[in-house]
Structures are given as structure tokens and as C-alpha cells.
């Protein structure tokens, strides 16, 4: 399951992403916010969404805030989350292939929606290579 969440800065972006997923019949669970509130705080949504991701090895997350950085920091504070803030598809690919990233964070103010869709596609379709990378991940 793809777990989605954002803050006020990512709200419009997330609405478009959910519409895109609906059109493509891609299953997801949206963890909020339910309405736009310019005063909301990203940890209030990203932390619970991160906890939802770690409920199953089959889950992954896509979280959006203004820069992608705040969402990334909050997500990575949760044990079992390996989040990457990707602004290009190469970073998203390597994060999945080498680091087994299970959360992608995107900055709505830094990444166009069109580019984000490409990044998301790479993130969702790339697989973890394992091997020496699994050994390294096990060390933390």
C-alpha cells in the first residue's frame, strides 16, 4: 500500500497526485491533512503516516512538504523508515536499489508536478538489489 501525506505546502500537490492515482487505479491510503490549513505543522501528519508505512514490508510512503526536507527528517526519526528526499529520478532509483528506501519525500516548491510524477514512477518500480547493500542496512 502506498501511504500518502503532506502539509499545507504540499496540499494542492497531493490533491493532484491522488487524482492521478485515482485515474491510474493506483491504490493508496491518504493520511491527511483533510483540509488546507496554512498554519498546520508537517510533523502532525508525517509522523503518523510514517508509523503506517512500517506496519507492513509491502508499504511505502510518499510525503510532500515545501522543500521535502522537513518531511524527510520527521519520517527518518521513525525506526524502520528509510526516507529519501529526491529531486531527480536517479536519486530515487539509487535510494530504492541501494538503500531499500521505503519513503519518498518531495518538495512541492522545488519540484514540478510533471517531474515529481517521473520520480514517483521510478521510486515505485525500482527494486532493492540486496547483497552488500542489505549487509550495510543491517548495521543501522
C-alpha positions, 0 to 999 in steps of 0.5 A: 500500500502506498501511504500518502501525506503532506502539509499545507505546502504540499496540499494542492500537490497531493490533491493532484497526485491522488487524482492521478492515482485515482485515474491510474487505479493506483491504490493508496491510503491518504493520511491527511491533512483533510483540509488546507490549513496554512498554519498546520505543522508537517510533523502532525501528519508525517509522523503518523503516516510514517508509523503506517508505512512500517506496519507492513514490508509491502508499504511505502510512503510518499510525503510532500512538504515545501522543500521535502526536507522537513518531511524527510527528517520527521519520517527518518526519526521513525525506526524502520523508515528509510526516507529519501528526499529526491529531486531527480529520478536517479536519486530515487532509483539509487535510494530504492536499489541501494538503500531499500528506501521505503519513503519518498519525500518531495518538495512541492516548491522545488519540484514540478508536478510533471517531474515529481510524477517521473520520480514517483514512477521510478521510486515505485518500480525500482527494486532493492538489489540486496547483497552488500547493500542489505549487509550495510542496512543491517548495521543501522 
